[in-house]
Amino acid sequence: MFFLYETHLGKAKAETLMRKLGCDRFAYHESDGRSGGLMMCWRSENKIRVFGVTENYIDTVVQEEREWRLTGLYGEPRWEHKEKTWEVLRSLHGVSQLPWMVFGDFNEILFNHEKEGGRPRTDRQLQAFHEALGDCNLSDLGFHGDMFTWQRGKIRERLDRGVSNAAWNMLFPNAKLTHEGMVKSDHRPILLDTAGLEDDGVKHSTKRFEAR
């Protein structure tokens, strides 16, 4: 299952990309000219129910033995609109009590050590992100690999991440999020792997969800 943001694609090109990725189902929000655009695609054997699609997120329910919620998020890039991202998170939180994972490009850091080069964030900016996660009972999943997921010139930041609630962490106690290698984008892809040895000691089939 793939979540892509800043696709700059209309429906026809999104369908073409879906097929290239080996998928046959998708949800998308069309780009506005040369900016924006979201897309989530998957194979039909994965039972996915789409809850909502806006310019900032694609919200779905993954229908496995126990249902859980996966939201692909694209945070507001403009400083004057950052609060909109936190408002979106809080509104999504009130919709469902399912185990919940949110991943994608938050366009913000949680701590100043997640930034290298340029001016540091103010305490007020950092606190706004922390408060939004706290209000939604979400915590950072952590990562494997290089800390920084975005780079432009000499500035590097961890803008892409996964956050989850306690119910999701209990459902997938061995989940791992990996920052993959830079390719042709200024962002690293992040790979969420929910597989692992569960309580019954049996290795279960791998489920991977990728945000680019």
ZINORVEN-V825666 format. One record per run of one state. SS is the DSSP state (a for helix, b for strand, c for the rest). FROM is the first residue (numbers start at 1). TO is the last residue. If there is no record, write none. Layout:
# ZINORVEN-V825666
<<SS;FROM;TO> <SS;FROM;TO>>
This chain:
# ZINORVEN-V825666
<<c;1;1> <b;2;5> <c;6;10> <a;11;20> <c;21;24> <b;25;29> <c;30;31> <b;32;32> <c;33;34> <b;35;35> <c;36;37> <b;38;42> <c;43;47> <b;48;53> <c;54;56> <b;57;62> <c;63;67> <b;68;74> <c;75;78> <a;79;93> <c;94;98> <b;99;105> <c;106;111> <a;112;114> <b;115;116> <c;117;122> <a;123;135> <c;136;138> <b;139;140> <c;141;143> <b;144;144> <c;145;149> <b;150;152> <c;153;154> <b;155;157> <c;158;159> <b;160;164> <c;165;165> <a;166;171> <c;172;175> <b;176;179> <c;180;186> <b;187;187> <c;188;189> <b;190;193> <c;194;196> <b;197;197> <c;198;202> <b;203;203> <c;204;207> <b;208;211> <c;212;212>>
